[in-house]
Amino acid sequence: MVGIRQDVTTEAPAANGLAARVKAMARPLGVGSVIALAAVPAGLEPWQAMVGYGAFAAAMLAWPSGGEAKKSRAKSQADKAAHLDFAVVEALDLPAIVFDQETLVIRQNSAARSLIGAYPDRATLSARIRSPAILDLVARVLERGVAESVEHAERVPSERWHEVRVARVAGHPDDAQRLYVMTFRDLTEARRMDRMRTDFVANASHELRTPLASLMGFIETMQGPARNDEAARTRFFGIMLEQAQRMARLIDDLLSLSRLEMRAHVAPEGEVNLHRVLAHVVDTLKPMAGDLGVTIDMTLPDQPVIVTGDVDELIQVFSNLIENACKYGQAGKRVLITVANPDAEGAQVTVQDFGPGIAKEHVPRLTERFYRVDVETSRAKKGTGLGLAIVKHILARHRARLVVKSAPGEGSAFTVKFSRAEPAKTTYNKEIYQ
């Protein structure tokens, strides 16, 4: 019965269509019949007239009319436009999902599949999106027809923010065929930068407020109870000098960070001999290392290792790394500096200490501003909490990276990896090593 019903439904439109074509072609068919009848007295055989008229009538009925041809062309153009629209959606780098009035997913691009997974056929939005805020947004747009957006945050597996926007696609006046598009704009990096900026201001204010409060306290003490106590005033002056120097170091580091951020997009072009830079830094830090009871050893290749960079900034990088190794790896009594120059990967400099090491959970955050593994130890060793942040920014400008390997009880190794580059345009300044 199902098959018969399908045949009837397919034949009925065909019959109705043929009758409509005969009705529409009545005048030309009538004219053709008159011509065929008139051709017989003119000498044409009757069977020839009948065959000619039959061919004429069949051609008239089979050939598409102007209106049907326009409809066919319009449908073809619409199909091409729809295919082009979906191709544009697929090319977007923003995750995008196209769905209909019933929230059935029509198409999703590769970015959306990567973000939320692939939808099965004839699935609704809620099959993958469970957020009540997003589903309520979809319901409002379906009801009002006005584009809206909402911010959505995820905590698992990692913290991420997105601006989700839903809008109606123009060109579908029929509600049953109306389409909608949902896009996701990643706000994670912007939110992370806002948080870092807020934390930076708070930490900088705290770091400056502490020595200022100490200075004010000692000044008030010397103006009051210790006004005539020469021994106390001498001791207080020494502490005040240390606090003022701490503020000066912090301000210098903040200014260095600011300058580096302003020039982050400008790559250096000079040539730097790493042997000479490291020798200069070690000679400068040897007195401090001697006071701490630490020896500094270097392992260098026979041939000079030349990298593209800024000599002053690279001196700052290795001074920071070696000084940290001496201070925080003091218990190991030794710091080892190794220079390698693999042909395929570029030059590498490793600063290794044999101290207490760093727990795994602290390693990813070492280059954050004002981050300290041990606050009291860092302050006791006159650290500002900005040294490794400065190192990170300098290396980013040099198109290099910092790799940290450490484990408690095994010491730490900080490796600077330079990328291979074309020979630089200028030469390094030899006078800086004198």
N, C-alpha and C positions, 0 to 999 in steps of 0.2 A: 504493500500500500504506500509505503514511503516513496518507492521508486516511481509509482504512477503519479503521485502527487507532485513530485519534482518534474516529471515530463510535462504535466498539464501546465504547471507554472512557467515552464520555459517556453512551451509552445504558444501560450496565450499572448505573451508580449510580442512574440514574433509575428503572429497573425494580425494582431492589432497594428503592429508597425507596418506590415505590408498593405493593409487596407488604407492606412493613413497615407502611404506613399502613392497608391493608386488614385486616391482622392486629390492629393496635391498635384499629381501629374495628369489630371483629367483633360485639361485643355491641350497640352502638347500631344498626348496620346490620340485625342480625337482628330487633331490636325494630321497626324501621321496616318491614321486610318483613311481619311479622305484622299490623301496623296496616293496611298496604296491602291485604292479603288480606281482613281483616275488614271493610274499607270496601266491598267489592263486594256482599256480601249486604245491606249497609245501603242500597244504592241507587246507589252510585257506579259509573260505567261502568268496565269493565276497563281500557280505554286511558287513562282519566283516572287510575286508581290507578297504572298503570305509569309514566306521565309524572311523577306526583307523587313516586313512590318514586325514580325516576331523578334527579330534581332534588335530592331529599333526600340521596341517596348521593353525588352529585357535590359538593354543598356540604360534606358531612362530610369527604370526602377532600381537597378543595381548601383548606378552612379550616385554618390552622395550629393545631397542638395547643398546649396550655399550655407543654410543655417546649420545643417549637421556638420559640414566641414568646419565651420567656425567653432562649433561645440567641441569637435574632435581636437582641433588645434588648441583651443583654450584648455582642454583637459590635459593634453600633452605638455603645454607650457606650465600648467599648475603642478603636474607631477615633477617636471624638471626643477621648478622653483622650490618645491618641498624637499626634493633631494639635495638641492644646493643649500637650503636652510639647515638641514641636518648635517651637511658637510661642514658648514660654518661652525655649528655647535661643537662638532667633533674636534675642530681645529683650535678651539678656545683653550687657554691654559687654566682658566677658572673651572672648577668642577661645575657642571651644568646638567640638569635633569629636565626633560620635557615631559609633561603629563597632561591628561585631559580633564574634563569636567568631573569625571568620576574618580579622579586621582590615580588612574591607571598610567603606569609609566610607559611612554611611547619611545623615548630614546634617552640615553645617558652617554656622555662622552668618556674618554679614557681617564681624564682627571677625576671624574665622579666615581668611576669604578675603582680607582686606586684609593679614594678617600673612604667610601662607605661600602664598597663591594658591588658585584654585578647583580642586577635585578633579574629574576627569572621572568619568562614570558607571562604577560597578562597579570603582572604583580602590581599591587598598590604601593604608594609611597611608604605607608606604615610597615611594609615588610622589612625595610631596612632602617628607616628613620623612626625612632621611638620617642624622641624628645617632645614633651607636651607643648613647649613653647613654639617649636617649628610647626607641629601639626595644627595648633591654634592659628598660627600665621597663615597657613594654607587655607584653612576654613574661612578666615576673614577676607582673604583676597578672592576666593571663589564667590563669596556672598556679595562683596562690594564692587569687585572689578578694579580696584585701585591698588597699585603696586605698594608693597610695604616690606620692611626689613626688620630683623631682630638679631641681637648678638647672642651667640651660643658658645658656651664654654664646656670643655671636656676635661676631666681630671685623670682618666685612665685610657690608655696606658701611660700617656704623658699629657701634661697640661697644654691645651691648645684652645685658641679663640677663633671664631669665624663670624663674619657678618653674613647672615642668610637672607637673601632677597627673593621674593616671589612676585612675578609680574605676568599680566595677560599678554598673549601674543596677538598683535593686530592682524586683521584680515579674515577673521572667522565670525561673521555675524550670527550664525546658527549656534545656539548654546551647546547642542550635541556634538559639534565639531570644534568647539573652542579649545585652544591649547594654552598652556601656561608653562613658564620656564622658572626653575629654581636654580640660583647660583650661590656659590660659597666663596667668600673673599677671606683669605687667611689674614688674621690680625695678630697672630702669635708673636711675630718679631716686633711689631709696634708696641704691643703690651709689654713684652720683655724689656724693650728699651725704655719705656715709661717707668717701669719698676726700677730698672737700673739707675735711671736719672734721679728718681726719688730717693733711692737708697744712697746714691752718691752724695747728694746734697745733705742728707741726714748724717752720713758718716763723716763728711768733711767738716760739717758744723761741730760734730762731737769731738773730732780730733783736734780742732782749733780751740774749742771751748775749754778742754781739759788743761792744757798748759797756760792758757790765759787766766783761768781760775787760780791755778797755782801761783802765778806771778802776782796776781792781785792779793792773794792771801799773805804772801811773804812781804809785799810792800806794806800792807796794813800792820803786820807784826813788827816790822822795823820802824814804822812810824809810832808804834805804841810801846808794848812791853820791852822789845829788844832795842829801843832807841839808843841806849847807852851801853849795850853789850857788844863789844867789838868782836869777840869770838863768834857769837851767834850771827852777827851781820856778815862776817866773812864766809861762814858756812852757807848762809842764805843766798849770798851773791853767787856762789858757785852753783847752787841748785837753780837759781833764776837764769843763769847763763845756759845751763843745760836745757831748760824749758824753752828759752828763746831760740836756741839752736834747733830744737825739735820743730818748732813752728816754721823756722826758715827752711828746714829740709822738706817739710810738708808742702810749703808754698812753692818751692823749687820743683818738686815732683808734679804738683798740679799744673804749673806752667809748662813743664815738659810734655805732659799729656795733652794739654791744649794745643801746643805747637804741632805735635805729632798728628793729632786729629785733623788739623787744618791742612797738612801736607800728605794725608794718607793716600790720596789718589795719584801722587807724583812719585814715580819710581826713581831711585837714585841711579846715577850713570857713571860714577867713578869706579876705579879698580882698587881693590883693597887686598893687601897681602896678609893673610890670616896669621902666618908665622910672626910677623912683626907686631900685629895688633895684640896677640896673646902674650908675646914677650914683654911688650910695654905694660900691659895690665898686670902681669905677674910681678914685674919689678915694682910697680906702684903699690901692690897689696902685700908684698913680702913682710914689711914691718908689722902690719896688722896681724898677719898670719903667725908671725913669730911670737907676738904677744899672747896669742891664743894657743900656742904650742902646736900649730898645724904646719905640716910641710906640703908644698905644692910641687907636683911632678908633672912633666909634659912629655907626651909621646907624639912626635911630629914625623911626617913623611920626609924623605930625602929632598924631593922637589918642592919648591914653594907652591902654596895653594892660593890661587887668586880668585876672588869673587867680585861680583858687581855690587857696589854698596857705598854707603857714606861712612868714612873712617871714624868720625866722632861718634856717630850713633852706634856703630858696632863696638867701639870701646866701651860705651855705656852699657850695652847688652852684656858683654863678657865680664865687665867689672861687677855688675849686679849679680850674675850667676856665680862667679867665683867667690865674691864676698859672702853671699848667702851660704855657699858650701862650707866656707871656713867657719862662719858663725854658728849655723844650725847643725853642721856635721862635726863640730869641735871634738866630740867624744871619739870619733874615729881617728883623729890625729893626722889625717892624710887626705889630700884632694888630688885627684888624677884628671888631667886634661888630655884628651885624645883627639887628634885631627885625622880625618880620613877623606880621601878624594876619589870615590867610586866614579868611574867614567860615565856610567849610565844614569846615576841618580843625582850627582852633584856633590859638593863638599858637605862634610858633616863635622861638627865640633861637639864633643861630649864632655861635660863637667860632672865628675862623679865624686861623691863623698861616701864615707863609710860610717856615718853616724847612725842615729836612731831610726831614720826612715820616716815615711809619711803613710798614714793609713789610707786605704784605697778610696774611702768615701770623700776624702779631702782633695785628691789629685785633680778631678775635673774642674774644681773651683779655684785653683791656685792663682790663676791669672785675673781673677775678678778684683776690682778695686776695693781696697780696704779689707779683703778677706785674709784672715789669719788662722793658721792651724791652732796656735796657742797665743792668745792676745798678750798675756803677761810676759811670756818669753820674747815675743816680737818687740814689745816696747822696751824691755830691758836691754835688748841688743840694738836699740835705736832704729828700729824699722818703722816705716811709715805705712806699710800695707799697700804701697803703690808700685813697688819695684818691678814685680813680675807683670803687672798691667802695662807698664812702660815697655818692658821687653817684648810683650805680645804685639804692641802697636808698632814698634820699630821693625820687628820681623815681618809684620804684615806689609809694611811699606817696602820691604826688601823682597817681597814675594817668597819669604821663607816661613818655616813653621817650627814650633817648639814641641818636642815630644818628651814627656815625663814618665819615667819608670821608677817606682819606689815601692818598698814593702817594709813594714815595721821590723826593726832589727837588722835590716840588710842594706841600709843606706839609700841614697837617691842618685839618679842619673838624669841630667837635663841635657837633651841633645838638640842642637840647632841644625836644621836641615835646609840647605840652600838649594834652590832649583837651578838647573843648568840654564845658562843664558849666553847670548852672543857677547863677544868682547866689548867692553865698555868704551865710551868715547873719550874719557879723560883719565889721567893717571892719578894715583894716590899721592898724598902729600907726605913726602919722606921726613920732613922736619918734625912731624908730630911724634916720631919715635926717638928723637934725639934725647 
